[in-house]
Amino acid sequence: MAEVELTLDELRAQVREGKEFTLAESFYFNNTILIGTERVLSGKDIDRLDGKCGGLIRVKEFRAAVVEDTLVNQLIKFCVQVLKEHKDYSGLHAEKRKAIENKFNNLLPVHDYLTLRMGQMRKNAPRIFMHSINTAIKSILVDNAWQIKYNNGMMNSIRSEEIIVGSILRNIGFLKTSKETVAQKIGDLRNERDPLYLKVPELSLEIVQNDSDKHEYTPEILRVIHESFESADGSGFPQGLKKNDIYPPALLVNACAEFDLTISGELSQSPRKFSETMRRLISLSVKFDKEFISVINDEFRYLLSKE
């Protein structure tokens, strides 16, 4: 939908008439997002803008979470390109790569809401978006192998959907933090115990729950989004849950996110070798399910030949 520019009074009048708009870009106040682009503007939102902005406001007329085929195709193409070109998957067996490609090809065209949110993250937080895609790829690869090994070879497609959707939307809350938080490395945010970063799981859950009229996500998907920052030993956040209280796919996603953050250099000055990454993960195995760490090691062992 094309953008339009309206005065605050014009916007208020049109909202009163029942029209729905979102901001064309997030509105910052005191270096913090006051109102994000994901929010359909209400009368109260417009009152919050009063006195904080001058001139015209750029808005888009809201449409339900339906996206153009071009965006869907772009995002599918991007995910497939990551699988083919990213260094972490350079030794991945062709059949496994194709299986993951098929999951994105089948999932994104029927998940308008997910695709809409992916487009927003790609535009507004590209580094976080890349981490989200890599976490989804690594998580589904590990889960496929885990299911073959521990589920008598039976593949649970519902669980696969939970993992992909949850892996990506777990980070949508970054868009409600601040420019500074989005720009910093996650390792630095952790070390500083950045309060906005520690709110990301709750912000992500809040965004998705507030948009419940635009999707039909199950409680299990919501648990992956909210609990995939939790650790088995209770040292995670936001609730400090322990292993038996954490939804298992959420713990798997957390382990794969940690793997991606470590090997990419997001937690250090530069990327780490696979062997160094696995030594770190094994030393932290109390935070995760040891079986998940074992499967990660098995599935990415081909990276040893790249060192």
TIDREN-215095 format. One record per residue (C-alpha): residue number from 0; y, z, x. Coordinates in steps of 0.05 Angstrom, whole numbers, plus 5000, padded with zeros to 4 digits. Layout:
N
(koldren NUM (Y Z X)),
...
//
This chain:
307
(koldren 0 (5000 5000 5000)),
(koldren 1 (5069 4981 5027)),
(koldren 2 (5116 5037 5047)),
(koldren 3 (5179 5051 5008)),
(koldren 4 (5241 5092 5025)),
(koldren 5 (5268 5140 4973)),
(koldren 6 (5320 5194 4972)),
(koldren 7 (5295 5264 4957)),
(koldren 8 (5324 5260 4887)),
(koldren 9 (5292 5193 4874)),
(koldren 10 (5225 5219 4899)),
(koldren 11 (5231 5281 4856)),
(koldren 12 (5247 5240 4794)),
(koldren 13 (5188 5193 4804)),
(koldren 14 (5140 5250 4816)),
(koldren 15 (5164 5282 4751)),
(koldren 16 (5148 5216 4716)),
(koldren 17 (5076 5222 4740)),
(koldren 18 (5077 5176 4800)),
(koldren 19 (5038 5199 4861)),
(koldren 20 (5060 5190 4934)),
(koldren 21 (5040 5211 5004)),
(koldren 22 (5085 5214 5064)),
(koldren 23 (5082 5153 5109)),
(koldren 24 (5081 5200 5169)),
(koldren 25 (5071 5275 5177)),
(koldren 26 (5135 5316 5169)),
(koldren 27 (5146 5364 5226)),
(koldren 28 (5189 5426 5223)),
(koldren 29 (5196 5473 5283)),
(koldren 30 (5144 5430 5320)),
(koldren 31 (5092 5444 5266)),
(koldren 32 (5068 5399 5211)),
(koldren 33 (5100 5423 5147)),
(koldren 34 (5069 5369 5103)),
(koldren 35 (5016 5320 5128)),
(koldren 36 (5000 5249 5107)),
(koldren 37 (4936 5271 5072)),
(koldren 38 (4974 5308 5017)),
(koldren 39 (4994 5280 4950)),
(koldren 40 (5065 5305 4942)),
(koldren 41 (5079 5356 4888)),
(koldren 42 (5145 5382 4862)),
(koldren 43 (5137 5443 4906)),
(koldren 44 (5126 5399 4967)),
(koldren 45 (5191 5362 4952)),
(koldren 46 (5227 5429 4946)),
(koldren 47 (5200 5448 5014)),
(koldren 48 (5231 5384 5043)),
(koldren 49 (5299 5399 5012)),
(koldren 50 (5349 5417 5066)),
(koldren 51 (5301 5399 5122)),
(koldren 52 (5308 5323 5122)),
(koldren 53 (5367 5276 5117)),
(koldren 54 (5372 5206 5089)),
(koldren 55 (5313 5168 5062)),
(koldren 56 (5241 5190 5062)),
(koldren 57 (5185 5140 5077)),
(koldren 58 (5128 5147 5028)),
(koldren 59 (5068 5108 5003)),
(koldren 60 (5045 5105 4932)),
(koldren 61 (4980 5143 4928)),
(koldren 62 (4915 5109 4912)),
(koldren 63 (4849 5144 4902)),
(koldren 64 (4806 5144 4965)),
(koldren 65 (4791 5070 4963)),
(koldren 66 (4801 5032 5027)),
(koldren 67 (4806 4959 5044)),
(koldren 68 (4744 4924 5070)),
(koldren 69 (4783 4906 5133)),
(koldren 70 (4790 4980 5152)),
(koldren 71 (4717 4993 5138)),
(koldren 72 (4697 4933 5181)),
(koldren 73 (4745 4954 5237)),
(koldren 74 (4715 5024 5240)),
(koldren 75 (4644 4999 5238)),
(koldren 76 (4661 4951 5294)),
(koldren 77 (4693 5007 5334)),
(koldren 78 (4632 5052 5327)),
(koldren 79 (4585 4996 5347)),
(koldren 80 (4629 4980 5406)),
(koldren 81 (4627 5052 5429)),
(koldren 82 (4551 5050 5426)),
(koldren 83 (4549 4987 5467)),
(koldren 84 (4604 5001 5518)),
(koldren 85 (4612 5076 5528)),
(koldren 86 (4582 5101 5593)),
(koldren 87 (4543 5156 5557)),
(koldren 88 (4500 5104 5521)),
(koldren 89 (4492 5052 5576)),
(koldren 90 (4418 5070 5584)),
(koldren 91 (4402 5082 5511)),
(koldren 92 (4340 5046 5487)),
(koldren 93 (4358 4985 5445)),
(koldren 94 (4317 5009 5385)),
(koldren 95 (4353 5076 5384)),
(koldren 96 (4421 5042 5390)),
(koldren 97 (4404 4996 5333)),
(koldren 98 (4381 5054 5289)),
(koldren 99 (4448 5089 5298)),
(koldren 100 (4486 5024 5286)),
(koldren 101 (4449 5016 5221)),
(koldren 102 (4469 5086 5199)),
(koldren 103 (4543 5070 5209)),
(koldren 104 (4534 5002 5176)),
(koldren 105 (4501 5034 5115)),
(koldren 106 (4544 5096 5111)),
(koldren 107 (4616 5076 5120)),
(koldren 108 (4620 5023 5064)),
(koldren 109 (4600 5075 5012)),
(koldren 110 (4642 5132 5039)),
(koldren 111 (4713 5112 5023)),
(koldren 112 (4739 5183 5035)),
(koldren 113 (4706 5189 5103)),
(koldren 114 (4733 5121 5123)),
(koldren 115 (4803 5138 5100)),
(koldren 116 (4802 5202 5142)),
(koldren 117 (4774 5166 5202)),
(koldren 118 (4831 5117 5199)),
(koldren 119 (4881 5174 5197)),
(koldren 120 (4850 5209 5257)),
(koldren 121 (4846 5144 5297)),
(koldren 122 (4920 5133 5286)),
(koldren 123 (4947 5204 5293)),
(koldren 124 (4898 5238 5341)),
(koldren 125 (4860 5183 5379)),
(koldren 126 (4830 5229 5432)),
(koldren 127 (4803 5276 5379)),
(koldren 128 (4778 5216 5339)),
(koldren 129 (4740 5191 5399)),
(koldren 130 (4708 5259 5409)),
(koldren 131 (4689 5260 5336)),
(koldren 132 (4655 5192 5340)),
(koldren 133 (4618 5212 5403)),
(koldren 134 (4597 5277 5372)),
(koldren 135 (4570 5240 5311)),
(koldren 136 (4532 5190 5355)),
(koldren 137 (4503 5244 5400)),
(koldren 138 (4486 5289 5341)),
(koldren 139 (4449 5235 5301)),
(koldren 140 (4412 5212 5364)),
(koldren 141 (4389 5283 5378)),
(koldren 142 (4372 5297 5305)),
(koldren 143 (4330 5234 5300)),
(koldren 144 (4291 5256 5361)),
(koldren 145 (4286 5328 5335)),
(koldren 146 (4260 5305 5268)),
(koldren 147 (4207 5261 5300)),
(koldren 148 (4186 5319 5345)),
(koldren 149 (4190 5378 5297)),
(koldren 150 (4187 5347 5227)),
(koldren 151 (4121 5310 5234)),
(koldren 152 (4159 5245 5244)),
(koldren 153 (4189 5249 5174)),
(koldren 154 (4261 5227 5173)),
(koldren 155 (4308 5263 5126)),
(koldren 156 (4364 5213 5110)),
(koldren 157 (4404 5266 5072)),
(koldren 158 (4406 5309 5134)),
(koldren 159 (4429 5248 5175)),
(koldren 160 (4486 5237 5126)),
(koldren 161 (4506 5310 5130)),
(koldren 162 (4508 5306 5206)),
(koldren 163 (4549 5243 5211)),
(koldren 164 (4600 5262 5158)),
(koldren 165 (4605 5334 5182)),
(koldren 166 (4611 5313 5256)),
(koldren 167 (4672 5271 5240)),
(koldren 168 (4707 5312 5187)),
(koldren 169 (4699 5378 5226)),
(koldren 170 (4760 5357 5266)),
(koldren 171 (4805 5331 5210)),
(koldren 172 (4840 5399 5211)),
(koldren 173 (4873 5380 5277)),
(koldren 174 (4920 5337 5235)),
(koldren 175 (4948 5401 5204)),
(koldren 176 (4962 5436 5269)),
(koldren 177 (5018 5411 5315)),
(koldren 178 (5034 5354 5362)),
(koldren 179 (5025 5402 5421)),
(koldren 180 (4956 5425 5397)),
(koldren 181 (4932 5353 5385)),
(koldren 182 (4957 5332 5454)),
(koldren 183 (4924 5388 5494)),
(koldren 184 (4854 5387 5522)),
(koldren 185 (4806 5428 5482)),
(koldren 186 (4788 5467 5544)),
(koldren 187 (4860 5489 5551)),
(koldren 188 (4864 5507 5478)),
(koldren 189 (4802 5550 5485)),
(koldren 190 (4827 5585 5547)),
(koldren 191 (4893 5601 5514)),
(koldren 192 (4859 5622 5449)),
(koldren 193 (4909 5576 5415)),
(koldren 194 (4917 5603 5344)),
(koldren 195 (4923 5535 5312)),
(koldren 196 (4861 5509 5347)),
(koldren 197 (4822 5570 5322)),
(koldren 198 (4843 5551 5251)),
(koldren 199 (4815 5480 5256)),
(koldren 200 (4748 5495 5219)),
(koldren 201 (4785 5528 5162)),
(koldren 202 (4839 5474 5160)),
(koldren 203 (4785 5420 5159)),
(koldren 204 (4747 5454 5103)),
(koldren 205 (4812 5465 5064)),
(koldren 206 (4831 5391 5068)),
(koldren 207 (4763 5367 5045)),
(koldren 208 (4758 5419 4989)),
(koldren 209 (4828 5402 4964)),
(koldren 210 (4806 5329 4960)),
(koldren 211 (4743 5345 4920)),
(koldren 212 (4766 5297 4865)),
(koldren 213 (4761 5239 4916)),
(koldren 214 (4689 5251 4940)),
(koldren 215 (4624 5284 4921)),
(koldren 216 (4606 5321 4984)),
(koldren 217 (4550 5371 4979)),
(koldren 218 (4556 5445 4998)),
(koldren 219 (4513 5428 5059)),
(koldren 220 (4564 5378 5085)),
(koldren 221 (4619 5429 5075)),
(koldren 222 (4577 5479 5115)),
(koldren 223 (4570 5430 5173)),
(koldren 224 (4646 5421 5173)),
(koldren 225 (4661 5495 5170)),
(koldren 226 (4604 5525 5212)),
(koldren 227 (4598 5474 5268)),
(koldren 228 (4645 5515 5312)),
(koldren 229 (4600 5577 5305)),
(koldren 230 (4551 5599 5359)),
(koldren 231 (4483 5630 5354)),
(koldren 232 (4504 5692 5392)),
(koldren 233 (4563 5706 5346)),
(koldren 234 (4617 5684 5395)),
(koldren 235 (4640 5624 5355)),
(koldren 236 (4693 5618 5302)),
(koldren 237 (4722 5624 5249)),
(koldren 238 (4673 5676 5222)),
(koldren 239 (4633 5697 5283)),
(koldren 240 (4567 5680 5248)),
(koldren 241 (4501 5689 5284)),
(koldren 242 (4443 5641 5287)),
(koldren 243 (4406 5660 5224)),
(koldren 244 (4470 5654 5183)),
(koldren 245 (4490 5586 5210)),
(koldren 246 (4466 5522 5176)),
(koldren 247 (4419 5491 5228)),
(koldren 248 (4451 5421 5227)),
(koldren 249 (4518 5454 5240)),
(koldren 250 (4490 5489 5301)),
(koldren 251 (4461 5422 5325)),
(koldren 252 (4529 5389 5317)),
(koldren 253 (4562 5445 5356)),
(koldren 254 (4512 5436 5413)),
(koldren 255 (4524 5361 5415)),
(koldren 256 (4600 5371 5411)),
(koldren 257 (4595 5418 5471)),
(koldren 258 (4553 5367 5508)),
(koldren 259 (4606 5313 5494)),
(koldren 260 (4665 5358 5512)),
(koldren 261 (4631 5378 5578)),
(koldren 262 (4608 5309 5602)),
(koldren 263 (4674 5276 5582)),
(koldren 264 (4717 5325 5623)),
(koldren 265 (4752 5353 5562)),
(koldren 266 (4734 5423 5586)),
(koldren 267 (4752 5410 5659)),
(koldren 268 (4796 5370 5705)),
(koldren 269 (4750 5309 5706)),
(koldren 270 (4685 5284 5675)),
(koldren 271 (4621 5319 5697)),
(koldren 272 (4555 5288 5718)),
(koldren 273 (4497 5294 5670)),
(koldren 274 (4459 5342 5715)),
(koldren 275 (4519 5388 5720)),
(koldren 276 (4531 5383 5645)),
(koldren 277 (4459 5402 5630)),
(koldren 278 (4461 5461 5678)),
(koldren 279 (4521 5487 5641)),
(koldren 280 (4489 5476 5572)),
(koldren 281 (4425 5510 5594)),
(koldren 282 (4465 5569 5620)),
(koldren 283 (4497 5573 5551)),
(koldren 284 (4433 5564 5512)),
(koldren 285 (4442 5632 5480)),
(koldren 286 (4499 5600 5441)),
(koldren 287 (4454 5545 5413)),
(koldren 288 (4383 5532 5392)),
(koldren 289 (4343 5522 5457)),
(koldren 290 (4304 5466 5423)),
(koldren 291 (4368 5428 5411)),
(koldren 292 (4387 5434 5484)),
(koldren 293 (4318 5411 5504)),
(koldren 294 (4323 5349 5460)),
(koldren 295 (4393 5333 5488)),
(koldren 296 (4364 5337 5558)),
(koldren 297 (4307 5291 5540)),
(koldren 298 (4348 5239 5501)),
(koldren 299 (4402 5231 5555)),
(koldren 300 (4358 5238 5617)),
(koldren 301 (4371 5165 5632)),
(koldren 302 (4442 5186 5654)),
(koldren 303 (4411 5216 5717)),
(koldren 304 (4403 5145 5744)),
(koldren 305 (4478 5135 5738)),
(koldren 306 (4495 5193 5785)),
//
